[in-house]
Amino acid sequence: MTETYYEVLGVDPDADEEEIESAYRSLIHEWHPDVSDHPDAREHFLLIKEAREVLTDDAERKRYDRLGHAEYTGDGSATGGGESTD
């Protein structure tokens, strides 16, 4: 199972922007490819950035929360649900 953006940043789904930014800053210092020796540092770093971008943009966060992680990122199967076209 893929981690949600909330799990990536280690924040609750009701976290405010300040909490998200604080978690982002802490994780970036840990996972930046220039600092981390972890073989997947770059990929994890980019995921952290993506999570922050989505969760700090009100419209995108609402869309993300409505669709769920798998559907939002395209990691889910095309089995119903999703956004209404009405």
KADA-V346710 format. One record per residue. RES is the residue in one small letter. PHI is phi as a letter, one per 30 degrees, with the letter a starting at -180 (999 if undefined). PSI is psi in degrees with one decimal (* if undefined). D_LAST is the distance of its C-alpha to the last C-alpha in whole Angstrom. Layout:
BEGIN
res phi psi d_last
RES PHI PSI D_LAST
RES PHI PSI D_LAST
END
This chain:
BEGIN
res phi psi d_last
m 999 139.4 31
t d 140.4 30
e d 145.2 30
t d 165.7 27
y d -32.3 28
y d -43.1 29
e d -38.5 32
v e -43.8 33
l d -12.2 33
g i 35.7 35
v b 160.4 33
d d 155.7 31
p d -20.4 27
d c 14.7 28
a d 141.7 30
d d 175.1 30
e d -35.9 31
e d -42.4 34
e d -40.7 35
i d -45.7 32
e d -40.1 35
s d -45.4 38
a d -41.8 37
y e -49.9 36
r d -42.2 39
s d -45.4 41
l d -36.6 39
i d -40.7 40
h d -31.7 43
e d -37.7 44
w c -1.9 42
h e 133.1 42
p e -24.7 44
d d -13.4 47
v c -42.1 48
s d 139.8 47
d c -1.8 48
h d 135.0 46
p d -25.9 45
d c 19.6 41
a e -45.3 41
r d -45.4 40
e d -42.3 37
h d -40.0 37
f e -46.5 37
l d -36.3 34
l d -40.8 32
i d -44.5 33
k d -43.3 32
e d -43.7 29
a e -44.7 28
r d -44.5 29
e e -42.6 27
v d -45.8 24
l d -13.9 25
t c -0.2 27
d c 112.1 24
d e -46.5 22
a d -44.2 18
e d -38.5 19
r d -42.4 21
k d -42.6 18
r d -44.8 15
y e -47.7 19
d d -38.0 19
r d -44.4 15
l d -32.2 16
g j 158.8 19
h d -50.6 22
a d -45.1 22
e d -41.2 18
y d -42.6 19
t d -6.9 22
g i 11.3 21
d d -6.9 24
g c 166.6 22
s d 160.3 22
a d 65.1 19
t c 81.7 19
g i -171.8 15
g i -151.9 13
g i -171.1 12
e d 145.0 9
s d 145.8 6
t c 11.8 4
d d * 0
END
